[in-house]
């Protein structure tokens, strides 16, 4: 929640009103998350976190394993001017 509040404050401070993920950054993130998950047995389960509860949905591992790594990545994105996002 703090990350979102800080992001909104950053947008306001820099005169921006909109933020959206860059499609290339989204693809890179999905590849990264699935690569990390691929080192475990978790992707072999039939569960909501793979999208198994939605008929026809591609199976992808949605949560990133390893909270400290995720928090560090979020902090780096913010520190680099919300790298991987398109702001306007």
PyMOL commands that set and color helices and strands:
alter all, ss='L'
color gray80, all
select helices_A, chain A and resi 2-13+23-37+42-44+48-50+67-79
alter helices_A, ss='H'
color red, helices_A
select strands_A, chain A and resi 19-21+85-87
alter strands_A, ss='S'
color yellow, strands_A
deselect
rebuild
show_as cartoon
